[in-house]
Amino acid sequence: MSIVDDLVANLVERNSVKLNGSLTIALVDGAISIKGTVLSTLRDQKANRDVLHVNVPVDANVTVSELVVPIPNIP
């Protein structure tokens, strides 16, 4: 096996990710506001122990530019 195969096997096949938390999505003027917290745990299934705990705060505004729909000429 190559190094990449070993890395993928160890990260993907051996570990699991658990996500928990809450997000609030609100419509604001010209955008969407997303706020909340995501809790994540990375667990090593072979050793049967948690490897990493992460508490991630989320505060994002997502905007979409103008949407232009071309209309074809109809003869």
C-alpha positions in Angstrom: 0.0 0.0 0.0 1.1 3.5 -0.6 1.3 6.2 2.1 -1.9 7.9 0.8 -3.8 4.6 1.1 -2.5 4.1 4.7 -3.5 7.7 5.6 -7.0 7.3 4.1 -7.4 3.9 5.8 -6.4 5.3 9.2 -8.5 8.5 9.0 -11.7 7.3 7.3 -12.0 3.6 8.1 -10.7 3.7 11.6 -12.3 7.0 12.9 -15.8 8.3 13.2 -17.1 11.8 13.6 -20.0 12.8 15.8 -21.6 16.2 15.2 -24.1 17.9 17.6 -25.3 21.4 18.1 -27.8 23.9 17.0 -27.9 26.6 14.3 -30.3 29.5 13.8 -31.0 30.6 10.2 -32.6 34.0 9.7 -33.4 35.9 6.6 -31.9 39.4 6.7 -31.9 42.2 4.1 -30.3 40.6 1.0 -28.7 37.7 2.9 -29.1 34.8 5.2 -27.6 34.9 8.7 -26.4 31.7 10.3 -25.5 31.6 14.0 -25.0 28.9 16.6 -22.6 26.3 17.9 -21.4 22.9 16.5 -19.9 20.3 18.8 -17.7 17.7 17.1 -16.0 14.6 18.5 -13.5 12.5 16.6 -13.5 8.9 17.9 -10.8 6.2 17.2 -12.9 3.1 16.8 -10.0 0.7 17.1 -8.7 2.0 20.4 -12.3 2.8 21.5 -11.5 6.3 22.7 -12.2 9.9 21.8 -9.3 11.6 20.1 -10.5 15.2 19.6 -13.3 17.3 21.0 -14.1 20.6 19.2 -16.6 23.3 20.1 -17.0 25.5 17.0 -19.0 28.8 17.1 -20.7 29.7 13.8 -21.5 33.3 12.8 -21.9 33.7 9.1 -23.8 35.9 6.6 -24.4 34.5 3.2 -25.3 36.8 0.3 -26.4 36.1 -3.2 -25.7 38.5 -6.0 -28.4 39.5 -8.5 -29.7 36.7 -10.7 -30.0 37.6 -14.3 -32.2 35.3 -16.5 -31.8 35.9 -20.2 -35.0 35.7 -22.3 -34.6 34.3 -25.8 -35.9 36.1 -28.8 -39.2 34.7 -30.0 -39.8 35.3 -33.7 
